[in-house]
């Protein structure tokens, strides 16, 4: 079973290279909750049902042919396009130094993708010059001046809320969002089905474990400790990997903001500490706050960061491709928490701090 599972994970990359396009048709969504697709005989409408947190409106984009030139505004958009083999459609991107993908970095260096400057203050003149069919944007609070300015220029804005999905597969299903825009629905379905199947097989491994190690996460910023809420995308991985996340019972879908003392009281004796920013060593972590050394996982050397994959320009690939490949994230965490379940697997994103 384990050998077959590892083989399945490895073979998904082969499916990512398969060609496949289809005319617009009905697109079913099994996990994603922030967008919907309505297909008609002559046109398709992509509806964002939750364009920003607590939004009371929806946003829609109607089109009648695949988009050929788009601007993306988040690194989380790029892996779906790359998996679909459609890198050439991206003609602009802000904050380009955050990109981890060698393919997109190469295309930017060759001039095919224009750096549009800061994400909060796009270079509007350059944006007009590159003539995109649309800008795929995101709004974290319902007050996006940049997106409003873009629409006033006559350039369509397509709202993407992948960051509001609360489950790993819900976020991964955003490949169908891009599949519809690019006329690659069939390929998007095939890729997602393979990822969903891989995730389900991994989940089977952790359902009957005799014990679940406790997990602490996050670090302080200033005087506040930020860590995933119980309904956060990240926290779901801890549960599915066979762990007992100490804040699993909280309702927050975003981050919890706690005092150092509150976290220490609850998490000082945790078995694992997973997700400590981009710190590279325990000493570097301790240098940020020497009280970290008082936590049991620090002393037991069971502290893990998601910075194993760093892009050529220093971007952390976890914040790019991991959203599209939840099966790899889950594999990593199972390997950390229950290494005997995946004996021949090497982690992709996570590594132990030496």
Helices and strands as residue ranges (DSSP letters): H 2-15, E 35-39, E 44-48, E 59-63, E 70-72, H 75-83, G 87-89, E 90-93, G 96-98, H 102-109, E 114-115, E 117-118, E 121-122, H 124-130, E 134-137, H 145-152, E 156-159, G 162-164, H 168-172, H 175-181, H 185-205, E 213-216, E 219-221, E 224-228, H 233-240, E 243-245, E 255-258, H 260-267, E 272-274, H 282-288, G 290-294, H 296-299, E 303-305, G 317-319, H 326-337, G 339-342, E 351-352
